[in-house]
Amino acid sequence: MNNTACFPVMESDNCLLACSVSDSSGDELGEGMHNLVTELWPINRSLTGPGVRKTLDVLKRELPEISIQSIASGTECFDWVVPEEWNITEAFIENEAGERLIDFEHNNLHVVGYSIPVDEWFDLEELQNHLYSLPEQPNAIPYITSYYVRRWGFCLTDRQRQSLQTGRYRAVIRSELKPGVLNYAEAIIPGETEQEILLSTYICHPSMANNELSGPVVMVALGAWLKTLPKRRYTYRLLFIPETIGSIAYLSKNFPAMKQRTVAGFVITCIGDDRMYSFLPSREGKSLADMVAEHVLKHFAPEYKKYSFLDRGSDERQYCSPGIDLPVASIMRTKYGEYPEYHTSLDDLSLVTPKGLFGGFSAYKLTLQCLHGNCYPKVTVLCEPQLGKRGLYPTLSTKTSGQEVLAMMNLIAYADGTMSLLEIAEKIGEPMWELLPIVERLSQAGLLVTSDGHISPQKVPVANSHIA
């Protein structure tokens, strides 16, 4: 694989995703992505509010094509309504001596998301009704929200909870819920056609690294890479949205055009640890996105774990819902809900690594390269072409010379114009991205012609797929 694509320095000297062409190992890009995760880490994000806007501003610095949009509270979106905007400035629990035992300033997971304001004294027994902890993970602060039912609460480690002594405690949450806006962002990176690849991630969780920040950071890096391509076959639609309500709201405004144009799509989340790779298919599991993602992972990370759509939990629920039916899947590192740190304070900056982020970026980069290069090759001569006179075959026949061009010969053997390059790659057991330069060489030699292979979203050819 080619890891030498350069991310040019963007419009601000503060950009963190610049890398050198000579950095073929990807170390610099991995460090840049991890530094961006670190910068975004302290921001308190939720479905709405200033934390979302601040996060989007930082991402726009890295990818200036990002356009930040808003939808007013109370807007009806299919079966949902955009909620009120939540703002919080301070929250703590203190004892009768005035000691702050729990403080939102120390960790933004300490407050139940969308908590209503409170400033009251409680006996410990009363306070326990508003406390949340994880006895099975005594050192973890859980991530708890109550978006659509008004309540308040604090989250703390179970060790902290067990240390509370009988007495009275003051609980203070300085927050407000009022009509405002839900913010999201999109970036449209144009291609040669209006047919689109959808990339979607979310920006609505507080300080969690793999579940929240790995997705936006990897997607910004992919956007920067896409901009460097001299030609883009497809247009790319990059979405940074609050999970669930954000995708529902966006689809309510845009899904007719997306239904017409979307060839393949991916929800980018949990893409930054270095434990494993995972794949979650679309609802039917037969889309072009499914085929390409599984092909890439089979060769790039053969120990990957495949899940069922029944294991869904992110915005593929909306993109693949009946009537929407977009071809959307997910490539992840360790899947959400499958690692012990998930939705707790243990999903921190140590869980996401430069190596893990670069690995996630590389898997998606290969996937997009395969989508970009998929075509229907057809050989232009009858019988086996003479490759030697075109400089494509060793002129000295030895025991191993045939092996050196085996992939080329196998490609030619199936290049009859009826099979896509992806299907041929599956048939002959080669990574598709390694066939792309071979197609280029054969085309330059006049031995192959390729159809543009633009695929109608309504009729993706999968019947002849050889993917297991």
VMD Tcl script that draws the C-alpha trace (Angstrom):
set ca {
  {0.00 0.00 0.00}
  {1.06 3.57 -0.60}
  {1.38 5.64 2.54}
  {3.10 8.61 0.90}
  {0.14 10.85 0.15}
  {0.82 14.31 1.50}
  {-1.49 16.40 3.63}
  {-0.49 19.97 2.75}
  {-0.44 22.63 5.43}
  {-3.86 24.25 5.38}
  {-4.90 27.84 5.90}
  {-3.74 28.14 9.51}
  {-0.31 27.63 11.04}
  {-2.14 25.82 13.85}
  {-3.26 22.95 11.62}
  {-2.19 19.59 13.03}
  {-2.65 17.28 10.03}
  {0.27 18.39 7.86}
  {2.62 15.56 6.92}
  {5.62 15.05 4.70}
  {5.62 13.03 1.48}
  {8.77 11.33 2.75}
  {7.00 10.09 5.88}
  {6.09 6.77 4.29}
  {5.53 5.13 7.69}
  {2.64 7.42 8.53}
  {4.16 8.29 11.91}
  {3.77 12.04 11.43}
  {0.16 11.79 10.30}
  {-0.67 9.48 13.21}
  {0.88 11.94 15.65}
  {-0.95 14.83 14.02}
  {-4.30 13.05 14.36}
  {-3.58 12.18 17.99}
  {-2.62 15.79 18.72}
  {-5.96 16.90 17.24}
  {-7.80 14.39 19.45}
  {-5.91 15.82 22.41}
  {-6.92 19.37 21.49}
  {-10.59 18.43 21.17}
  {-10.63 16.24 24.28}
  {-11.53 18.82 26.97}
  {-14.49 20.31 25.08}
  {-17.90 19.50 26.54}
  {-20.05 18.28 23.65}
  {-23.69 17.24 23.67}
  {-26.50 17.17 21.11}
  {-26.45 20.96 21.04}
  {-24.63 23.91 22.53}
  {-21.36 25.81 22.44}
  {-19.19 22.68 22.77}
  {-20.49 21.40 19.43}
  {-19.83 24.77 17.80}
  {-16.31 24.98 19.22}
  {-15.55 21.45 18.02}
  {-16.78 22.25 14.51}
  {-14.69 25.43 14.44}
  {-11.54 23.41 15.20}
  {-12.40 20.85 12.51}
  {-13.04 23.65 10.01}
  {-9.56 24.97 10.71}
  {-8.22 21.61 9.52}
  {-10.66 21.24 6.61}
  {-11.80 24.69 5.42}
  {-14.41 23.17 3.10}
  {-16.55 22.45 6.15}
  {-19.75 24.49 6.23}
  {-21.38 24.81 9.67}
  {-25.18 24.72 9.59}
  {-27.99 24.93 12.14}
  {-31.54 23.67 12.59}
  {-33.86 25.45 15.03}
  {-35.20 23.78 18.16}
  {-38.73 22.54 17.62}
  {-38.18 21.63 13.96}
  {-40.05 18.45 13.08}
  {-37.86 15.83 11.42}
  {-39.82 12.73 10.43}
  {-41.02 11.29 13.76}
  {-38.68 13.46 15.85}
  {-38.39 17.07 16.99}
  {-35.10 18.95 17.36}
  {-34.66 19.44 21.12}
  {-33.94 22.61 23.01}
  {-30.36 23.77 23.25}
  {-28.48 22.81 26.43}
  {-25.85 25.02 28.00}
  {-23.95 24.29 31.20}
  {-21.40 26.49 32.96}
  {-20.80 24.84 36.32}
  {-21.74 21.75 38.34}
  {-20.52 20.27 41.60}
  {-21.42 18.37 44.76}
  {-19.99 19.72 48.00}
  {-20.20 18.57 51.61}
  {-21.16 20.62 54.64}
  {-17.54 21.74 55.02}
  {-17.67 23.30 51.56}
  {-15.36 20.71 49.99}
  {-16.17 19.94 46.37}
  {-16.27 16.17 46.05}
  {-17.53 16.01 42.45}
  {-16.73 18.81 40.00}
  {-17.78 19.12 36.36}
  {-14.68 21.22 35.78}
  {-12.49 18.22 36.52}
  {-14.33 15.85 34.16}
  {-17.31 16.71 31.97}
  {-18.67 13.17 32.32}
  {-19.59 14.00 35.93}
  {-22.95 15.49 34.87}
  {-25.83 13.61 33.25}
  {-26.18 15.08 29.79}
  {-29.03 17.59 29.44}
  {-29.44 17.91 33.22}
  {-31.86 20.62 34.31}
  {-30.55 23.24 36.79}
  {-30.52 22.53 40.52}
  {-29.10 24.17 43.65}
  {-30.31 22.34 46.75}
  {-29.14 20.52 49.87}
  {-29.89 16.79 50.19}
  {-29.39 14.03 52.70}
  {-27.14 11.33 51.29}
  {-30.10 8.95 50.92}
  {-31.97 11.53 48.82}
  {-28.87 12.36 46.79}
  {-28.31 8.70 45.88}
  {-31.41 8.88 43.64}
  {-29.47 11.27 41.40}
  {-26.11 9.47 41.37}
  {-24.85 7.01 38.74}
  {-21.83 4.73 39.00}
  {-20.59 1.33 37.78}
  {-19.98 -1.17 40.60}
  {-18.38 -3.56 38.11}
  {-15.92 -0.82 37.04}
  {-15.24 1.01 40.31}
  {-12.68 3.42 38.81}
  {-14.75 4.50 35.79}
  {-17.12 7.45 35.49}
  {-20.10 6.34 33.34}
  {-21.47 8.39 30.46}
  {-25.20 8.98 31.09}
  {-27.68 11.21 29.24}
  {-31.34 12.15 29.50}
  {-32.09 14.08 26.34}
  {-35.86 13.79 26.15}
  {-36.95 13.46 29.79}
  {-36.23 16.34 32.19}
  {-34.04 15.24 35.09}
  {-30.71 15.98 36.68}
  {-27.93 13.81 37.95}
  {-24.24 13.29 38.61}
  {-21.94 10.49 37.47}
  {-18.98 9.37 39.55}
  {-16.75 6.40 40.08}
  {-18.21 3.74 42.32}
  {-15.17 4.15 44.55}
  {-16.09 7.82 45.01}
  {-19.70 6.90 45.65}
  {-18.84 4.36 48.33}
  {-16.68 6.94 50.09}
  {-19.61 9.35 50.68}
  {-20.42 9.64 54.37}
  {-23.86 10.09 55.93}
  {-24.66 13.78 56.01}
  {-25.95 16.61 53.88}
  {-24.67 17.58 50.46}
  {-25.22 20.55 48.19}
  {-25.87 19.64 44.53}
  {-25.42 22.50 42.06}
  {-25.92 22.39 38.30}
  {-25.89 25.75 36.55}
  {-27.46 24.92 33.21}
  {-30.28 26.07 30.99}
  {-32.52 24.51 28.38}
  {-34.00 26.99 25.95}
  {-34.94 27.33 22.27}
  {-31.78 27.43 20.21}
  {-30.24 25.41 17.41}
  {-28.79 22.02 16.63}
  {-25.50 22.49 14.78}
  {-23.93 20.17 12.25}
  {-21.43 20.53 9.45}
  {-21.00 19.21 5.96}
  {-18.22 19.35 3.42}
  {-18.88 18.61 -0.24}
  {-15.71 17.67 -2.12}
  {-16.69 17.63 -5.81}
  {-15.82 14.89 -8.25}
  {-16.27 14.18 -11.94}
  {-19.91 13.18 -11.44}
  {-22.72 13.92 -9.01}
  {-22.66 10.34 -7.79}
  {-21.59 10.42 -4.17}
  {-19.70 8.62 -1.46}
  {-21.16 9.45 1.95}
  {-18.85 9.69 4.97}
  {-20.58 10.41 8.28}
  {-19.34 10.84 11.84}
  {-20.68 12.36 15.05}
  {-19.70 15.26 17.30}
  {-22.05 14.97 20.31}
  {-20.18 13.18 23.11}
  {-18.09 14.78 25.86}
  {-14.55 13.67 26.71}
  {-14.28 10.19 25.22}
  {-11.52 9.47 22.75}
  {-12.28 6.36 20.69}
  {-16.07 6.52 20.73}
  {-16.21 10.25 20.06}
  {-13.08 11.91 18.70}
  {-11.42 9.24 16.58}
  {-14.19 9.45 13.97}
  {-14.13 13.22 13.26}
  {-10.32 13.33 13.28}
  {-9.91 10.42 10.85}
  {-12.62 11.86 8.62}
  {-10.93 15.26 8.48}
  {-7.69 13.50 7.50}
  {-9.53 11.61 4.75}
  {-11.03 14.86 3.51}
  {-7.60 16.46 3.36}
  {-6.26 13.46 1.43}
  {-9.19 13.51 -1.02}
  {-8.40 17.14 -1.81}
  {-4.90 16.16 -2.97}
  {-6.17 13.74 -5.64}
  {-5.72 15.10 -9.18}
  {-9.04 13.50 -10.16}
  {-11.97 12.30 -8.11}
  {-14.39 9.95 -9.75}
  {-17.12 10.56 -7.17}
  {-18.31 13.54 -5.21}
  {-17.78 13.11 -1.46}
  {-20.33 14.22 1.14}
  {-18.73 14.48 4.60}
  {-21.11 14.93 7.54}
  {-20.27 15.89 11.13}
  {-23.52 15.54 13.04}
  {-24.97 14.80 16.48}
  {-25.68 11.08 16.57}
  {-29.27 9.91 15.89}
  {-31.15 13.22 15.93}
  {-28.49 14.77 13.69}
  {-28.70 12.10 11.01}
  {-32.51 12.11 11.23}
  {-32.63 15.89 10.87}
  {-30.13 15.88 8.00}
  {-31.96 13.12 6.14}
  {-35.27 14.92 6.57}
  {-33.79 17.79 4.56}
  {-31.60 15.96 2.08}
  {-32.55 12.31 1.62}
  {-34.27 12.58 -1.82}
  {-31.02 13.83 -3.40}
  {-28.95 11.41 -1.34}
  {-31.16 8.51 -2.40}
  {-30.48 9.36 -6.06}
  {-26.76 9.96 -5.76}
  {-25.28 7.78 -3.01}
  {-23.24 4.88 -4.39}
  {-21.68 3.87 -1.08}
  {-21.41 5.26 2.42}
  {-19.71 4.69 5.75}
  {-20.28 5.72 9.35}
  {-16.82 6.49 10.74}
  {-16.62 5.81 14.46}
  {-14.46 3.94 16.99}
  {-11.53 4.03 14.58}
  {-8.59 4.96 16.82}
  {-7.48 2.10 19.08}
  {-4.94 -0.49 17.97}
  {-6.57 -3.69 19.18}
  {-8.48 -5.04 16.20}
  {-10.55 -4.17 13.12}
  {-14.30 -4.64 12.83}
  {-16.92 -4.52 10.10}
  {-20.63 -3.76 10.43}
  {-22.61 -4.31 7.20}
  {-25.55 -2.40 5.81}
  {-29.05 -3.72 6.49}
  {-29.04 -6.18 3.57}
  {-25.28 -6.62 3.57}
  {-25.05 -6.72 -0.25}
  {-24.20 -3.13 -1.17}
  {-21.08 -1.92 -2.92}
  {-19.96 -0.44 0.40}
  {-20.18 -3.91 1.98}
  {-18.30 -5.57 -0.87}
  {-15.43 -3.10 -0.95}
  {-15.05 -2.87 2.84}
  {-14.90 -6.63 3.27}
  {-12.46 -6.98 0.39}
  {-10.13 -4.39 1.91}
  {-10.29 -5.85 5.41}
  {-9.76 -9.40 4.16}
  {-6.37 -8.38 2.76}
  {-5.45 -5.46 5.02}
  {-6.57 -6.89 8.39}
  {-7.51 -10.54 7.87}
  {-8.21 -11.11 11.57}
  {-11.04 -8.54 11.51}
  {-14.33 -9.34 13.21}
  {-17.53 -9.22 11.20}
  {-20.75 -8.20 12.91}
  {-24.38 -8.41 11.84}
  {-26.65 -5.45 11.18}
  {-28.47 -6.72 14.26}
  {-25.42 -5.44 16.18}
  {-25.96 -1.88 14.89}
  {-25.83 1.04 17.28}
  {-24.81 4.20 15.43}
  {-26.21 6.24 12.53}
  {-26.37 3.25 10.19}
  {-29.71 2.77 11.96}
  {-31.00 5.87 10.21}
  {-29.17 5.65 6.87}
  {-30.27 2.04 6.33}
  {-33.81 2.38 7.70}
  {-36.73 1.23 5.53}
  {-37.59 3.88 2.98}
  {-34.20 5.58 3.33}
  {-32.20 2.45 2.37}
  {-28.83 4.04 1.74}
  {-25.88 1.66 1.14}
  {-24.05 2.49 4.37}
  {-21.70 0.24 6.35}
  {-18.94 0.78 8.94}
  {-15.27 -0.09 9.20}
  {-14.12 0.27 12.81}
  {-11.26 -0.67 15.04}
  {-12.81 -2.20 18.20}
  {-16.57 -1.79 17.78}
  {-18.60 0.37 20.13}
  {-19.98 -1.60 23.05}
  {-17.31 -4.28 22.61}
  {-14.47 -2.77 24.65}
  {-14.61 -2.32 28.43}
  {-13.79 1.40 28.36}
  {-16.77 2.21 26.11}
  {-19.03 5.03 27.38}
  {-16.86 5.66 30.43}
  {-14.03 7.96 31.46}
  {-11.62 5.10 30.71}
  {-12.11 5.81 26.98}
  {-9.34 8.36 27.29}
  {-6.32 9.66 25.40}
  {-4.31 6.53 26.19}
  {-6.84 4.25 24.48}
  {-6.52 6.04 21.15}
  {-3.00 5.87 19.70}
  {-1.21 7.43 16.71}
  {-0.71 3.93 15.30}
  {-4.38 3.06 15.80}
  {-5.60 6.28 14.17}
  {-3.27 5.84 11.21}
  {-4.41 2.23 10.81}
  {-8.05 3.33 10.74}
  {-7.22 6.08 8.25}
  {-5.34 3.58 6.05}
  {-8.24 1.10 5.98}
  {-10.62 3.82 4.81}
  {-8.10 5.25 2.36}
  {-7.74 1.84 0.70}
  {-11.53 1.48 0.64}
  {-11.98 4.82 -1.11}
  {-9.14 4.03 -3.54}
  {-10.90 0.81 -4.49}
  {-14.22 2.59 -4.97}
  {-12.48 5.22 -7.06}
  {-10.66 2.67 -9.23}
  {-13.41 0.11 -9.73}
  {-14.13 -0.36 -13.43}
  {-15.02 -2.97 -16.02}
  {-11.79 -3.91 -17.84}
  {-11.85 -5.62 -21.23}
  {-8.83 -7.05 -23.03}
  {-8.38 -5.74 -26.59}
  {-6.71 -8.76 -28.25}
  {-7.77 -12.33 -28.86}
  {-5.88 -15.08 -27.07}
  {-3.10 -14.29 -24.66}
  {-1.33 -11.02 -25.45}
  {2.43 -10.99 -25.94}
  {3.53 -8.98 -22.96}
  {7.26 -9.21 -23.58}
  {7.31 -7.03 -26.69}
  {5.53 -4.35 -24.68}
  {8.00 -4.52 -21.80}
  {5.43 -6.13 -19.51}
  {6.96 -9.60 -19.20}
  {10.47 -10.84 -18.36}
  {12.31 -11.55 -21.62}
  {14.16 -14.47 -20.06}
  {11.88 -17.40 -19.29}
  {12.77 -19.01 -15.98}
  {11.02 -21.19 -13.43}
  {9.85 -18.11 -11.51}
  {9.25 -15.60 -14.30}
  {5.62 -16.63 -14.66}
  {4.96 -15.94 -11.00}
  {6.21 -12.39 -11.39}
  {3.33 -11.53 -13.69}
  {0.75 -13.98 -12.38}
  {-1.56 -11.26 -11.09}
  {-1.37 -9.50 -14.45}
  {-2.13 -12.67 -16.39}
  {-4.98 -13.63 -14.09}
  {-6.48 -10.18 -14.43}
  {-6.30 -10.46 -18.21}
  {-7.90 -13.91 -18.07}
  {-11.08 -12.46 -16.54}
  {-11.08 -9.06 -18.24}
  {-14.00 -9.66 -20.59}
  {-15.88 -6.45 -19.78}
  {-18.59 -8.17 -17.75}
  {-16.80 -8.36 -14.37}
  {-15.84 -5.37 -12.30}
  {-12.25 -5.03 -11.16}
  {-13.47 -5.67 -7.61}
  {-15.06 -8.95 -8.69}
  {-11.89 -9.92 -10.57}
  {-9.77 -9.14 -7.52}
  {-11.99 -11.41 -5.45}
  {-11.88 -14.12 -8.10}
  {-8.09 -14.20 -8.36}
  {-7.40 -13.54 -4.67}
  {-5.47 -10.28 -5.07}
  {-5.90 -6.99 -3.22}
  {-7.72 -4.70 -5.61}
  {-5.44 -1.76 -4.83}
  {-2.49 -3.80 -6.15}
  {-4.34 -4.39 -9.42}
  {-4.95 -0.68 -10.03}
  {-1.40 0.08 -11.30}
  {-1.54 -3.09 -13.42}
  {-4.73 -1.86 -15.07}
  {-3.00 1.45 -15.73}
  {0.02 -0.22 -17.34}
  {-2.12 -2.51 -19.49}
  {-4.31 0.40 -20.55}
  {-1.28 2.48 -21.52}
  {-0.03 -0.46 -23.57}
  {-3.36 -0.65 -25.39}
  {-4.20 -4.08 -24.04}
  {-7.16 -3.04 -21.90}
  {-10.07 -0.72 -22.27}
  {-12.12 0.15 -19.23}
  {-15.64 1.39 -18.90}
  {-16.04 4.27 -16.51}
  {-17.96 1.88 -14.28}
  {-20.21 4.57 -12.83}
  {-22.77 2.56 -10.91}
  {-26.39 3.49 -10.47}
  {-27.23 3.55 -6.75}
  {-30.47 1.79 -7.61}
  {-28.72 -1.08 -9.40}
  {-25.41 -2.07 -7.90}
  {-24.20 -5.29 -9.59}
  {-23.63 -7.78 -6.81}
  {-25.11 -10.97 -8.18}
  {-21.72 -12.24 -9.37}
  {-19.89 -11.27 -6.20}
  {-17.47 -13.88 -4.93}
  {-17.11 -12.33 -1.50}
  {-17.73 -14.93 1.20}
}
mol new
graphics top color blue
foreach p $ca { graphics top sphere $p radius 0.5 }
foreach p [lrange $ca 0 end-1] q [lrange $ca 1 end] { graphics top cylinder $p $q radius 0.2 }
display resetview
